[in-house]
Amino acid sequence: MNNSEFSSAPQRIVSTLPSITEVLFDIGLGSRIVGVSSFTTYPPEAAKIDKIGGLYDMNYEKILSLKADILFFSVENEALRQSLTVPSWAVNHRTLQGVLDSYTIIGALFDEDVLVAAKVKQAALKDQLDAFAEKAKNREKTKTAKIKTLICIDRSRGTGKIQNLFVAGTESFLTDALRLAGGENVAEAAGRFAPTLSAEGVIGLAPEVIIDLGFAPPDIKTKSDLSDWQSLGDSVPAVKNKRIYKITDDFATVPGPRTPLLIEKIERILHK
């Protein structure tokens, strides 16, 4: 699909992912969005837009009622294209390169001024990421070792042990962000996107730093939440050296224009 398939540029957009919504706002298309994921929290203006459910509980009737000209969905949810008659376009936000590419891929479906804005924003984000890449390269030149890190995406919490652990794998924007911050993902070999690990698996990987991105239920305090990791024992360097960190910012799990904020935060954690 490209803009030649529309008699005029799409005016009513449904975005099924928070990351897609952030890119759409970034290139000036926020006013055209009529539906967003229930998990969308940014920008603040998105709170007023109709919600269509999440990735696994999408409300198809709601989507159809919004009479969208185009719907953007993730490459992981290709079945959505088959389920709806709305013109749709898949976006790959698994990696940071995919995020960068999506700016012009999306922009090309709209008016020329939107594509121009998309190219400007894409270049600005790329400049930020390139600056981090240069710093990482300089660390290598000074023989600074990459810090072996494990990034927890989700897990059972407040149980006193590590269970149902999902981590960042090879094809994850989180792994890209970690590399740019000067770290090395110890779980890359475990799987492509969000592999699971057992407690024994974590012990075997021996991370020097653990970054926990998951959100604990309201009745579990941060200290109690992180104490689950203590069950792994001092054989894990991150546990022994008390280098377990929690990041609760919403941008931590949403690839897009705010990802440089995440890289900065990881950078401070690794190199403080």
Secondary structure, DSSP 8 states (H G I E B T S, - for coil): --GGGSSS----EEE-SHHHHHHHHHTT-GGGEEEE-TT---SGGGGGSEE---SSS--HHHHHHTT-SEEEEEGGGTHHHHH--S-EEEE--SSHHHHHHHHHHHHTTS-HHHHHHHHHHHHHHHHHHHHHHHHHHHHHHTT---EEEEEEEE---SSSS--SEEE--SS-HHHHHHHHTTEEETTGGG-SSS-EE-HHHHHHH--SEEEE-----TTS-HHHHHGGGGGG-TTSHHHHTT-EEE---GGGG--STTHHHHHHHHHHHHH-
